[in-house]
Amino acid sequence: MNAAERLSEELKAEAGRIGFAACGIARADAAPRSGERLRAWLADGAHGDMIWMESRADQRAAPAGLWPEVRSVIALGMSYTPSTDPLRLASEPEAGRISVYAQGADYHDLVKRKLKELARWLIGAAGGDLKVFVDTAPVMEKPLAEAAGLGWQGKHTNLVSRDHGSWLFLGAIFTTLDLEPDAAGTERCGSCDACQRACPTGAFPAPFRLDARRCISYLTIEHKEAIPRDLRPGIGNRIYGCDDCLAVCPWNKFADAAAANLAFAPRAELSAPMLADLLQLDDAGFRQLFAGSPIKRIGRDRMMRNCLIAAGNSSSPGLVRAVRAQLDDPNPIVRGAAVWALGRLDADAFAEEREARFAVEADEDVRNEWAAMSVIPAKAGTHLYL
């Protein structure tokens, strides 16, 4: 074993010691097609209103675009394998479904802290300059992780690991050192299309392609405006993110929940929150409930919008009162979602509120929600809602 190989082995051992479940090394230019694919994706408009993806595309396309001195990339994965079925709340419409990754501690903080710890060890062992990244920088972690042998990008475009399934938080260390690279991951999806079929909103126009504009994770987290009406029914009771395409991957049978970092264990209040409780939150209550969670960054209003969509999909008369109260919310996006939800839940309450509110509603988008959900006579004794 030469010195470079020995350093790589020691690096991986240290990564494991401090909590990373996977570690691999790639040369900085090991994923040359990722930039081309990124630009094609952006040209299609599939990034929606994630403007930062476009504005920093040159930096994101290749590690050297962000830092010209980089020679090697250390790709790292920290497991958050769930101990329960991520789809277990699908048949409980009065509970809000939160993506597995957001039910525990904020991964940004923990993964970055551990990356810095490993970076300090590497500087002490071999010197060089380096930078650490986790999610918020213009770095394409998934193709780099594939190039470093952590797994492959599946048909749902997320990384799949033979050992950890779809449940890895990814981070990267860029370094000026010439480290011994690992063999790249090999795509092993075969003919399986379970993730494609599982998507409730048809966000996959083709295998290995994602249209973020139809993705529930994008719609409930990144999208700041009203969610398109035609996509709302497919959201079901998901109020922050979506695990469906990840949860159905057959490779998850090899993932061991014992390998998950305990910091990512679900908090009791976030594992199955009731919509009736969430719909009562003011800004202070939202901040208190989601303190230390990645959910906090979307703010109370976006979460309220999501909860109202879920309420409208619930068919639960018990949520009418809480939905009705949100018709007075100062945020027009929240009010618009409340209009839609009320129209889905209670025709009489909707008609009563429309009579009182439509003419005095100042926001055009909210007025459009009232108009779109207006009662249209169908036949004697029935009504049809748009």
N, C-alpha and C positions, 0 to 999 in steps of 0.2 A: 504494500500500500504506500503510495507516494504521499508527499506532504499535503497536496491539494485534496486528495481523497480522505486523508486523515482529518483534515479540518472540516470537511463536509460531514463526516460521521460524527464528529464531536459537536458540530452545530446542531444536527438533528437530535442528538441525545439531549442537549441543553434545551432545545425547543420542547421536547417531550416533558422534560423535568418541570418546566414552568407552566405547562398546561395546554400546549398545542397538540392536537391529535394527529396532525399531518404536516409534513414539511418537505419541500422539494426545491430544487434549484434549476433555473433556466438562464441561458444567456439573454442579454437584454433585447436581442433581435430575433428571439426564438418564435415569435408569433407574428410573422410578417403580414398575414392576410387579415388580421383583426382590424387594422385601419381601413382597409378596403371595404370590409363588411360594415363597419361603423358608418362610413360615408354613404353607402347604399341605403342603410337603414334610415339615416337622417334625411336623405333625398326623398324617401317615401313619406316622410312626415310621421313615421311610426313612433317618434319620441313624444308626440303630443306637445304639451306646453312646457316640457322640461328644457327650457332654453339653454341652460348651462351645458347640456350635452352638445349642443351645436356651437356655442360660443367658444368652447375650449376643445374642439374636435382635434385640432392639430396636436395639442398636448396629450390628448387621450389616445390618439391612434397608435402611439408607440412610446415605450419608456424614454427613449432618447429625445422625444419631442418635449417631454416635461423636464428632463434633466440630462443634458448632452453627455455628461461625464459617466453615466451609469454603464457598468460592464456586465453585471449579473443581477438577477432578481431572485430573491428568496421568497417563495410563496408559502403561506402558512394557513392552516385551517384549524379552527377551534370548534369542537362538536357541541351542538345543542339538540341532539337527538331526543325527541319527546318520549316520555314513558307511557303516555296514553295515546289513543287514536286521535289524530288531529281533526278528523271528520265527525267526532262523536256528537257535536252539537247541531249537526245538520237537521235533525228531527226535533229540535227544541227552539221553535221560532221566537219565543219570548226572551231568549238569551242572546246576547251579542257574541259573535265569533271574532276573536282576536287571533291574528297569526301567531303561531308557536313562538317565533323569534322575539316577539314583543311582549310576552307574558311575564318575563323576568327582568333582570337588570339590563341596562342599555349596553349593547355589545360594543358600541363605539368606544366607550370609556375603558372597558375591561380589555378588549383586544389591543387597543392602542397602548395601554400601559404595559401589557405583556410584550408587545413588539419592541417597545423602548428598552425593556429589560434584556431581551435577547440581543438587541443592537449594542447595548453596553458590553455584553459578554463578547460579541464579535470584535468590537474595537479593541478590547483588551487582549483578545487572542490573536488577532491578525492585523489590526490597524485599518487603514482606509477610511474613506468618507462614506456616509450613508444617509438615507432618508427613509422614514417609515410612513406607511399609508394604510388607512382603513376606510374604505367606502366614500368618504366625503371629497377626496382628491380626484382629479381627472386621470384615473388609472383603471385599466380594463382588467380587473382582478381575475375574472373567469378564464379568458383565454391564456393569461399568464400562468394561472394555476394548472391548466391543462398542459401547457408547454413544460411545466416543472414536474409533471407526473402525478399530480394529486388526484386526477380523474379526467373526466371529459365533459364538454358541454353537451347536455342531452337535448332531446327534441323540444324540451320546454325552455331551452337556452340557459338553464342553470347548471351549475357544476354537479356532476354525479360521481361519487366515489365508490369503489368496490367495497370499501371497508365501512364507510359512514353514510352511504346512501346520499340523500339530498340535504343533509343537515350539517353543513359546515359554514361557519362565519369565516370569511376570507380576509386576509391582510397580506401586505407585501413589504419587503425591505429591499430598497434599491441600494446597491453598493458599487464602489469603484473597484472592488476586488475581482479578480478572475477566479471564480469558484468552479469546482467540478460540476458540470450540469448532469441532471438526471434525464432518463429517457422520458419522452413526452407521453401523456396518456393516450389511450386508444379508444375510439368511440365504440361502445358496446350496447347501443340501444337495439340493434337488430331491427326486426319487423314490428317491435312493440310500439303502439301509439296510445297507450293508456293515458299519458299526460295530455295529449291533444284532445282526446274524447272527454276528459274530465272537466275541461274548462267551461264554466257556465255561460260565459259571454262570447265565446268564439274568438279568443284573442290570438289564436295561432293560425295564420293564413296558410302555413305550410310547415312541415317539420323543420326545426331549428330556426324558425322565424317567429318573432313576437311583435304584435301590434299593440304597443303600450296603451293606445287610446281605448282599447277594449278590455284591458287587463284590470281586474278588480283591485289588485294591489296599487296600481297607478291611480285608479279612480278614487279610492278611499284615502290615499296618502298624499300623492303628489299633486293631483288635480285640485285646483283652488276654487273653481267655479261650480255651478250646478251640474250634477251628473246627468248626462243625456237620458231622456225619458225611456228610450227603447232599451237601455242597458240596466235600468233600475230593477226590474223583476229578477234578473239573473243574479243580482247581488245577494239576494236572500237575506240572511241575518248576519252577513259579514260586515263588521264595522271598522276593521283595521286590517288591511291586507287579506291574503287568501293563500291557503296551503294546498288547494285541491290538486294542482298539477304535480306538486312535490310529493304529497301524501300517497298517491297511487303508484308511484314508481316501484317496480318489483325489486330494485336493488336495495330498497330500504330494509328488506328482510335481513340483511347482513349488518345493519346499523345497531349498535349496542347502546342503550340508554345509559349504561354505567360509564361510558366514555364521555358523557356530556359534562361540561363544566357546571358545577352546582349553582353558580351565580345565575345561570339561565333557567333554573327551575321555576315553574310558574308560580306567581303570587296568587294566593287564594282568591283575592278580590278581582283578579284579571283572568282567571281560568274559565269562568262562566258567568260574567256579569249580566244582570237582568236589565233589559231595555227600560223598564219602568223606572229603575233607579237612575240609570244614565241620563234619561230625559229630564231629570230634576236638576242636573248639575249647572251651577253658574260658573263663572270663570275661576273663582277661588276654589270651588269644589273640584273642578276639573284639574287644576294644578296640584291640589293635594292628593287626589286619587292617583294621578299618573306621574308623580314625582319620581325621578330616577328611571323612568321608562322612556324608550324612544317615541312613544305615542305623544308625549308632551309637546313635541315640536310642531305637530299639526294644529294645535290650538283648540280651544273649546268649540268654536263655531263650526269648524270642519268636522269635528267629531259629532256634534249635534246633527249636522246634515246627514252624516252616515247613519246615525241611530234612527233618524226619522225615516230614511229609506228602508231600513230594516223593519221598523214598526209598520210601515205601509205594506210590507211583504208578509207580515205575521198573521194576518186574518184574526187578530186578537181584539175583541171589543174592549178588553180591559185596559188597552193602551190609548183609547180615544181621548180620555181626559188629558193625559200628559201631552199627546200630540196637539190637541186643541190649544193648550197653553202656549205652545211655541208659535202660534199665529201672531203673537204680540212681540216676538223677538225683534230687537233692533236691526239684526243682520238680515238683509233681503234673501240671501241664499238659504238661511235657516227657515225663514218664513215660507219661501217657495217649496222647500222640501216638506214642510208641515202641511201645506195645501195638498200636495200630492198624496201624502200619507193619509190625511183625513178623508180625501175622496175615495181612497181604496178601502178604508175601514168602515165608514158610516155615511151612507147616502143622505140621511136626514140631517145629521149634524153638518155635513158639508154644505147642503143647500141653505141651511140656516145661516151659517157663517158667511157664505158667499153673498147672500142678500145684504148682510150688514157691512161687509168689508170691500167688496169688489170696487165699488164706485169711489171709495176714499183711499184706495191703495195707490201710493205715489210711485212705486217702483214698477217699471214696465215689465220686467221679467217675472215678477210675482203676479202681475195682472195676467200675463200669458199663462202662468200655471193655473190660475183660476179658470181661464177660458178653456184650456186644454182638458181640464177635468170636469167641465160642465156636464150636466145631465142632459142626455139626448133621449127624447121619447122613442121607445122601441116598439112596444105593442102594449095593449091594455094591461095595466098592473105591473109593468116592469120598466126598468131603466137600463141604459147602457152607458158605461163610462169609457171615455177615451183615455 
